[in-house]
Amino acid sequence: MSPQENVVLQTTAVATGTMPLAAGFVGILPALGLLDEERDGVPPVHLSWIAAVGWSCAVAFFGVFLSPPLRKQVIIEEQLAFPSGTATGQLISVLHEMPPPEPPLRHRNAYNALATDEDENIAHLTGPTPLTPTPTPHESDALHVPEVPEVEVVEEKEGWSALTWSFAASGAMTLAAYFFPVVFTIPLFGTYLASQWSWWFTPSLSYIGQGIIMGFPTTLSMNLGMLVGWGILSPLSKHAGWAPGPVGDMTTGARGWILWVSLAIMCSDSLVSLVPVVAEIVYAKVYLRLAGVRAAADDDEDGKESKEDEPEERLVPTRWVVWGLAGSIVLGTVLVWAVFGDEGIKPWATLVGFIMGGLLSVLGVRALGETDLNPVSGLGKISQLFFAWIQPGNIVANIIAGGVAEAGAQQAGDLMQDLKTGHLIRASPRAQFFGQLIGSCLSIVVTTTAYTLYQRAYEIPGPSFPAPTAYVWLGLARLLRDGELPEKSSAFMLAFALLFGGIAAFKAYTTRSAWPHAKWIPSGVAFAIGFLNTPSFSLARLIGGLVEHVYYRRVGRESGGIRLIVVASGFVLGEGVVSVVSLVLRTFGIGVASCVGCGHGMCGGCPAA
């Protein structure tokens, strides 16, 4: 199997595995089952197998058709990092003994650029291609008797060695944290701050690896946001009585209160960052043509080198995207109406949900590209807030429409990681697109069947499968029944939105002006991510960012090579793989070995103190 085929296979698998989250089988559907007729005015909603298939079909394809235009913006134009996608690309390059994956500096010559050995043999018979100059006799001999440079052999061995030990170290720590939960919930700042204010430290090597891949500027922005959100606004909202519930409560606690501020920052930063791109498109495609200077505009476009390095034959045609988006929206609207009826949600509300899903996907994908976190939970809250305003009092419609909007952001984000990997490994975007469609189709039946079987065997939500996000969806829908924001949050949302709108504009200007220090201007999206997650997520990533900064300052990026990224990839992949082992252990009833040190009550698997 070639590296490119490996990427397409992975893309298909990810598209298959995304459906449980995108279609809300762990949040939306359990939340509908928790409805109380006396309290909510409607009985619990439980979908049959065929109804669940219809719901899955409604949301299965919108994100797939949304991914090609998003790829062009965030991977080709903005060249965002997408840490997990980059880590996967590095791993594939090591497994296939390829050079370190880097975006090529020239255009790729359709599928000929990825010729196999058989194609190369044919090329010798038919003559040279533009990418294959005719070899001299000495060069021909060298081709038949290749000599691998000793340096490359050493780099390959070092790459495998670094990947092996980093994978093993991360896996061992993950397994240790399963049996001794305090390993990942160290009360570094004292048990009081850990139990009451969610300040603990998680020394996850996966988080550190993600920080290495993100880079120091991004992790620094995240931690600045963490300090402002959890160190200033969280205590302020709690002591002022604006968030009277437990600090970690997403509905009445400080975490839920600062969530709205973070979403305002994300919206402002993302929208302002897109203004220059939209302005260029409007100026080049609309204004110049209306002004009658089409020829001049065409000359400018011809003279400006495109960042897209894929030929048209390997890209997804625009007409496919347009017809696919239109078809998936119409199909989804009809299916949602067929499953839930007019009493559940009006067709126009579902249509608005799809439109919101497209807008929220831009925010989620940009956040994912910068921080490796897709803030779909927070984005779902935006949609719930919006639908509480346009359709007040209807809890079912609030949850369903929010789920439709969140599905697009969830799916587009997961698929964008694969497209980043494909871009680095030079896989065909069109082939990946087909893989995404195949995986999504397969997942409709697989996911629905698995959920139905689990629902028959277990109570969901219940002791074995608590589905905590279901309570978040339902609790917020009830809270927003009258369409109100938490107390005083609107003033802070406006202030931070204006502040980071200005910062985003300045960052966009300095970046386009090639100012060397532009990368140190805080990223609004990364800053907001620091609000959304507990401090433990940001602190570990800051360590990774510091390691990356110090390493490349001392060694240099050119001489440092790929080794640090390989180590980071091993950290990320080691924890991910061993987490499956932990799941199997829990399935067979093998629990924690000791709860020593878990007196702060935040350790998973240990009873609260």
Helices and strands as residue ranges (DSSP letters): H 3-22, H 28-33, H 37-40, H 49-59, H 62-70, I 71-77, H 83-95, G 110-114, H 117-126, H 137-144, H 150-179, G 181-184, H 191-197, H 205-214, H 216-228, I 229-233, H 234-239, H 254-282, I 283-287, H 288-290, H 294-303, G 312-314, H 318-344, H 347-371, H 376-390, H 395-425, H 429-457, H 468-479, G 480-482, H 489-512, G 518-520, H 524-532, H 535-555, H 557-560, H 563-587
